Amino acid sequence: MPSTAAACTAAAATAAAAAATAAAAAAAAAAQIPLLFFPVSLSPSPYNHRGQQQQQQQQQQQEQQQQQQEQQQQDEGFTPADNHKYIKPPEDTHIRHTCSGYITHTAAAAAAAADAAAAAAAGAADAAAAAVDAAAAAAGDAADAAAAAAAAADAAAAA
């Protein structure tokens, strides 16, 4: 019986190590994803002030337009619950903002890979805990069997 418990424990440790290796590989892959799209630094350039100003102006204009639309809709009697029927996403966003789209996509992919790695690690920990519990139960059963055998031997000796 003790050899069964040891085998269960060894199998659980092997499974946990494999899951940890898979989680580490997934995390490494997630860390490499942005480099596939952008081999250069993504930090803001100090030479791109004009582009930043234009982007800020566009954002301000979009916010103003959205506020005007909301005010107009409220004036016409629309409720906020109706807004999802009428608000359309900006057209050609993926063409006009290709870089930000790729950044968003890669960040989401990296986050998903990190979540998958965390789930795999949690699953491995759960499997290891279950294997340890099974090994403890097997050891308890072995101890009970040994106690029963000792009691039978004592009874046989007394007879």
RAQUI-V659999 format. One record per backbone hydrogen bond with DSSP energy under -1.0 kcal/mol. NH is the residue of the N-H (numbers start at 0). CO is the residue of the C=O. E is the energy in kcal/mol with one decimal. If there is no record, write none. Layout:
((NH,CO,E) (NH,CO,E))
This chain:
((4,0,-1.8) (5,1,-2.3) (6,2,-2.2) (7,3,-2.6) (8,4,-2.6) (9,5,-2.6) (10,6,-2.6) (11,7,-2.5) (12,8,-2.5) (13,9,-2.4) (14,10,-2.6) (15,11,-2.7) (16,12,-2.4) (17,13,-2.5) (18,14,-2.6) (19,15,-2.5) (20,16,-2.3) (21,17,-2.5) (22,18,-2.7) (23,19,-2.5) (24,20,-2.4) (25,21,-2.5) (26,22,-2.5) (27,23,-2.4) (28,24,-2.5) (29,25,-2.5) (30,26,-2.1) (31,27,-1.3) (32,28,-1.1) (35,31,-1.0) (35,32,-1.2) (37,33,-2.9) (47,44,-1.3) (51,47,-1.7) (52,48,-2.5) (53,49,-2.5) (54,50,-2.1) (55,51,-2.4) (56,52,-2.6) (57,53,-2.6) (58,54,-2.4) (59,55,-2.5) (60,56,-2.6) (61,57,-2.6) (62,58,-2.5) (63,59,-2.6) (64,60,-2.7) (65,61,-2.5) (66,62,-2.5) (67,63,-2.6) (68,64,-2.7) (69,65,-2.6) (70,66,-2.6) (71,67,-2.7) (72,68,-2.8) (73,69,-2.4) (74,70,-2.4) (75,71,-1.9) (77,72,-3.0) (81,78,-1.6) (84,81,-1.7) (85,82,-1.5) (86,82,-2.3) (95,91,-2.9) (96,92,-2.4) (100,96,-2.4) (101,97,-2.6) (102,98,-2.7) (103,99,-2.7) (104,100,-2.7) (105,101,-3.1) (106,102,-2.6) (107,103,-2.5) (108,104,-2.5) (109,105,-2.7) (110,106,-2.4) (111,107,-2.5) (112,108,-2.5) (113,109,-2.4) (114,110,-2.5) (115,111,-2.5) (116,112,-2.4) (117,113,-2.5) (118,114,-2.6) (119,115,-2.5) (120,116,-2.4) (121,117,-2.5) (122,118,-2.6) (123,119,-2.4) (124,120,-2.4) (125,121,-2.5) (126,122,-2.6) (127,123,-2.6) (128,124,-2.5) (129,125,-2.6) (130,126,-2.4) (131,127,-2.5) (132,128,-2.5) (133,129,-2.6) (134,130,-2.6) (135,131,-2.6) (136,132,-2.6) (137,133,-2.6) (138,134,-2.5) (139,135,-2.5) (140,136,-2.6) (141,137,-2.4) (142,138,-2.4) (143,139,-2.5) (144,140,-2.6) (145,141,-2.4) (146,142,-2.4) (147,143,-2.5) (148,144,-2.4) (149,145,-2.4) (150,146,-2.5) (151,147,-2.5) (152,148,-2.3) (153,149,-2.5) (154,150,-2.5) (155,151,-2.5) (156,152,-2.4) (157,153,-2.3) (158,154,-1.9))
